[in-house]
Structure formats: C-alpha cells, structure tokens
Amino acid sequence: MMKRIDFGAVNAVALPALLLILQRWLPDGKRQGCEFVAKNPTRADRNLGSFSINLVNGKWADFATGDRGVGVVSLAAYLFHLTPPEAARLVAAMLGISEGQK
C-alpha cells in the first residue's frame, strides 16, 4: 500500500525551520523583517527584491514573473522543478520526518 503524503504536516513541521532552509537553498538571500529576499535561481535574476518568502506564513512570490505559492513544499517544487510528492519527500528527508501516513 502506498503512503499518502500529508503535505500540511510536512509544511507545518518545516515552517519553524524556514529561515534555516532558505539560507541553505538560497544562500545569497537575506532576512528583511518577516520576509526573506533572494535572487530567484529559476531565472536570470540579478538583484534581491522581487523574490520574497514570508517567514511567518510560508507564502512566497516572484513579483517579476507572477509565480507564487504557499508552503515549503510548494517552494521546493518550484525551485527544484519537482512534483509536489517529490518536493514533500525532499523536505521531509531534510527534516528527518516521515512525509505521510498510511
């Protein structure tokens, strides 16, 4: 029987560690209040500012392209060109947790 991925649970566990995760994934970024701004690695982004992740609620957006989402799993899927299940497994593995339940 395949495991059902609990995206909400993975996102909930990841949210308190979001700053550390972002520092790993987007090392050129920096915290600005409750936001983390970085160059978007999915495009030829040269300046900080248009790509931002909210550290409180996990919402992220690239205001130059209109790409946006909510949660660490969604962000991982976007940054690394993964399916949502693949992204959930990546985040869960980083955090040392199970990505789902039977």
N, C-alpha and C positions, 0 to 999 in steps of 0.2 A: 504494500500500500504506500502510495506517495505521500510525503508530508505536505500539508497545506501551509503555505507561508503566511505568517502573521505580520504583515507589513506594519501595522500600527504598533505592535510590540517592539519590533526592531527599531522603528523610528523613535519610540518613547525612550528606549534604553540609550539610543545614540544621542539624543538631544542634549543631555547634560555634558557629553564629551564633544560636542560640536566644534568648539574652538580648537581643541587638540586635533580633531580630524581634519579641519580646514587647514591648519598650519602644516599638516603632513601632505595633503592633496594640493594645496595652493600656497607653496612656501613664499611666494613673492607678495602675498596679501598681508593686510594688517587690520587690526581691530579699530573701529571708529565708533565709540559708544556701544550701542547694542547691535551694530552691524559689523560684518567682516567684508571688506572690499578687496578685490583681487583682479588680476588680468584673467580674462576668460581664455583658458587653454584650448578651447574648441574652435577658436578663430584667431585671426591676426590682431589681437588686442595689444596695444602698446602702452596704455595708461590705466591706472587704477581709477575706479569711479563708476563705470557703467555696470559692472558685475558685482552684485551685492547679495549677501546671505544674512538674514536676520538670526541672531544668536539666541533669541528668546523663543521664537516660534518655528524656526526652520524654513521659513519662506525664503525663496531665492529668485532672483531675476537678473536677466541681462537686458538692461533698458535700451541698449543699442539695437538688439535683434528682436526683442519681444519674447524671448524664451523665458519661461518661468515655471515654478513648481513649488511643492511643499514637501519638506522632509528630507532627511539624509539619504534615504533610499532613492528618491526621485533625483536628487542631486548626483549621486553616484552613477545612476543610469545615464544621466545627461553627460557628465564629464568623461566617462569611460566608454560610452557607446555600448551600454549593456541593456539587456532586457530587465524589466523590474524584478523578476525572480533572481536573475544573476546578480543584480545590484544588492538585493536583500541578503543574499548569501555572502557577498563580499563584505558588507558592513557587519553582518553577524560574526563572520570569521575574525574581522579586526577587533571586535569587542569581546570575543571569546564566549559568545552566546549561541543558542540554537535559534535558527531563523523561523521555526514553525512549531506546529504541534500536530499530532496525529489525529 
